[in-house]
Amino acid sequence: MSSTPSKYKETSSRCPFPGEATECEAANDKSQSQSVNPPARSRSKKTFNPQLILENNGSVARDHLASERTFLAYVRTSLAIASTGVALVQLLTISVDASTNRSTTSLTTEPTSQRMQAYAKPLGSAFVIFSIVLLITGLTRYFSIQNALTLNQFPVARLVIIISSLILSALVIFTFAILVAG
């Protein structure tokens, strides 16, 4: 821990409208003037506090907005992977059977091949499960970064990136192998 003062000073989030002159604000000012260092709270309560109000000194707002954008990128990636899983199930189970009349095609639920049919649902499920795990990872990472920024630190996500990349690479390679072999 460094002895430099943190630019992330947490203010009370108990007031309904911060900045207005209310009894709540007056009580907070009184409690802040009595103690410079508020009593330490448990880590889980502080980490997953849904309402955190910080003083905007330096790059505080920029850092937290960047953290929110990163979380939204996790959400977007998770949705894309889940959609890919659903699309794969549909691709591998629905075949287009051209009828004698070329102007109309009928969609049937006949499998394109028995081997592809056997892998369709497990492969699609694997993509959807991975997307859920990625979404949960993004959520926990968002709150851990939010907590670390208030402590003037930043946790690096090397392991999360490596594991996610390996799992997604394995799913893509396995999907490609099934499509080529089918």
C-alpha positions as CSV (number, residue, x, y, z in Angstrom):
1,M,0.0,0.0,0.0
2,S,1.3,3.4,-0.9
3,S,1.2,6.3,1.5
4,T,-0.1,8.7,-1.2
5,P,-3.5,10.0,-0.7
6,S,-6.2,8.4,-2.7
7,K,-8.1,10.5,-5.3
8,Y,-11.1,8.2,-4.7
9,K,-12.8,9.6,-1.7
10,E,-16.0,7.8,-0.9
11,T,-18.9,9.9,0.1
12,S,-22.0,8.7,1.9
13,S,-24.6,7.0,-0.4
14,R,-27.4,7.2,2.2
15,C,-28.7,10.5,1.1
16,P,-31.4,10.4,-1.6
17,F,-30.2,13.4,-3.5
18,P,-26.5,14.3,-2.9
19,G,-25.7,18.0,-3.1
20,E,-29.0,19.3,-1.7
21,A,-28.9,20.9,1.7
22,T,-30.8,18.3,3.7
23,E,-30.6,16.9,7.2
24,C,-28.9,13.9,5.7
25,E,-26.2,16.0,4.2
26,A,-25.7,17.9,7.5
27,A,-25.4,14.6,9.4
28,N,-22.8,13.4,6.9
29,D,-20.8,16.6,7.1
30,K,-20.8,16.2,10.9
31,S,-19.7,12.6,10.8
32,Q,-17.0,13.3,8.3
33,S,-15.6,16.2,10.3
34,Q,-15.4,14.0,13.4
35,S,-13.4,11.2,11.8
36,V,-11.0,11.4,8.9
37,N,-10.9,7.7,8.4
38,P,-14.3,6.0,8.5
39,P,-14.5,2.6,10.2
40,A,-13.6,-0.3,8.0
41,R,-16.4,-2.2,6.5
42,S,-16.4,-5.8,5.6
43,R,-14.9,-6.5,2.1
44,S,-18.0,-8.2,0.7
45,K,-20.3,-5.3,1.7
46,K,-18.0,-2.7,0.2
47,T,-17.2,-4.7,-2.9
48,F,-20.8,-5.3,-4.0
49,N,-22.3,-2.0,-2.8
50,P,-24.7,-1.1,-5.7
51,Q,-24.7,2.6,-4.7
52,L,-21.2,4.2,-4.6
53,I,-20.8,7.9,-4.8
54,L,-17.3,9.3,-5.2
55,E,-15.8,12.8,-5.4
56,N,-14.7,13.6,-8.9
57,N,-11.0,14.5,-8.4
58,G,-8.7,14.0,-11.3
59,S,-9.6,10.9,-13.3
60,V,-12.2,9.3,-11.0
61,A,-15.2,9.7,-13.3
62,R,-13.1,8.6,-16.3
63,D,-11.8,5.5,-14.6
64,H,-15.3,4.4,-13.4
65,L,-16.9,5.1,-16.8
66,A,-14.1,3.0,-18.5
67,S,-15.0,0.2,-16.0
68,E,-18.6,0.5,-17.0
69,R,-17.7,0.3,-20.7
70,T,-15.6,-2.8,-20.1
71,F,-18.6,-4.4,-18.3
72,L,-20.8,-3.6,-21.2
73,A,-18.2,-5.2,-23.5
74,Y,-18.5,-8.4,-21.4
75,V,-22.3,-8.2,-21.8
76,R,-22.1,-7.7,-25.6
77,T,-19.6,-10.5,-26.0
78,S,-21.7,-12.8,-23.8
79,L,-24.8,-12.1,-25.9
80,A,-22.8,-12.7,-29.2
81,I,-21.5,-16.1,-27.9
82,A,-25.0,-17.1,-26.7
83,S,-26.5,-16.2,-30.1
84,T,-23.8,-18.2,-31.8
85,G,-24.7,-21.2,-29.8
86,V,-28.4,-20.9,-30.7
87,A,-27.5,-20.3,-34.3
88,L,-25.3,-23.4,-34.4
89,V,-28.1,-25.6,-33.1
90,Q,-30.4,-24.3,-35.8
91,L,-27.7,-24.6,-38.5
92,L,-26.9,-28.2,-37.6
93,T,-30.4,-29.4,-37.2
94,I,-32.4,-27.7,-40.0
95,S,-31.7,-28.6,-43.6
96,V,-33.0,-26.9,-46.6
97,D,-34.6,-29.4,-48.9
98,A,-35.2,-28.0,-52.4
99,S,-38.5,-29.3,-53.8
100,T,-39.1,-30.0,-57.5
101,N,-40.3,-26.4,-57.9
102,R,-37.1,-24.2,-57.6
103,S,-39.1,-21.1,-56.5
104,T,-40.0,-22.6,-53.1
105,T,-38.0,-24.3,-50.5
106,S,-39.3,-26.1,-47.5
107,L,-37.6,-26.2,-44.2
108,T,-37.7,-29.5,-42.5
109,T,-36.2,-30.7,-39.3
110,E,-34.4,-33.6,-40.9
111,P,-30.8,-33.6,-39.7
112,T,-28.1,-32.8,-42.3
113,S,-26.2,-35.9,-41.0
114,Q,-26.6,-38.1,-38.0
115,R,-23.1,-37.1,-36.8
116,M,-23.9,-33.4,-36.9
117,Q,-27.2,-34.0,-35.2
118,A,-25.4,-35.7,-32.3
119,Y,-23.1,-32.7,-31.7
120,A,-25.6,-29.9,-32.3
121,K,-27.3,-29.5,-28.9
122,P,-24.1,-30.2,-26.8
123,L,-22.1,-27.8,-28.9
124,G,-24.8,-25.1,-28.7
125,S,-25.2,-25.7,-25.0
126,A,-21.4,-25.3,-24.5
127,F,-21.5,-21.9,-26.2
128,V,-24.5,-20.8,-24.1
129,I,-22.9,-22.0,-20.8
130,F,-19.6,-20.3,-21.7
131,S,-21.5,-17.0,-22.4
132,I,-23.2,-17.2,-18.9
133,V,-19.8,-17.9,-17.3
134,L,-18.3,-14.9,-19.2
135,L,-21.2,-12.7,-18.1
136,I,-20.7,-13.7,-14.4
137,T,-16.9,-13.1,-14.8
138,G,-17.6,-9.6,-16.2
139,L,-19.9,-8.8,-13.3
140,T,-17.5,-9.9,-10.6
141,R,-14.6,-8.1,-12.4
142,Y,-16.7,-4.9,-12.6
143,F,-17.3,-4.9,-8.8
144,S,-13.7,-5.9,-8.0
145,I,-12.3,-3.1,-10.2
146,Q,-14.7,-0.6,-8.6
147,N,-13.5,-1.6,-5.2
148,A,-9.9,-1.6,-6.2
149,L,-10.1,1.9,-7.7
150,T,-11.4,3.2,-4.4
151,L,-8.2,1.8,-2.9
152,N,-6.1,3.4,-5.6
153,Q,-5.2,0.1,-7.1
154,F,-6.0,-1.8,-10.3
155,P,-6.2,-5.6,-10.6
156,V,-4.9,-7.0,-13.9
157,A,-6.9,-9.7,-15.6
158,R,-4.3,-11.9,-17.2
159,L,-5.6,-15.2,-16.1
160,V,-9.2,-14.4,-17.1
161,I,-8.1,-13.4,-20.6
162,I,-6.0,-16.5,-21.0
163,I,-8.7,-18.9,-19.8
164,S,-11.5,-17.2,-21.8
165,S,-9.3,-17.2,-25.0
166,L,-8.5,-20.9,-24.6
167,I,-12.1,-22.0,-24.0
168,L,-13.4,-19.9,-26.9
169,S,-10.6,-21.2,-29.2
170,A,-11.4,-24.8,-28.3
171,L,-15.1,-24.2,-29.1
172,V,-14.3,-22.6,-32.4
173,I,-11.9,-25.3,-33.4
174,F,-14.3,-28.1,-32.4
175,T,-17.2,-26.4,-34.3
176,F,-15.0,-26.0,-37.4
177,A,-14.0,-29.7,-37.2
178,I,-17.6,-30.7,-37.0
179,L,-18.6,-28.6,-40.0
180,V,-15.7,-29.8,-42.1
181,A,-16.2,-33.4,-41.2
182,G,-20.0,-33.3,-41.7
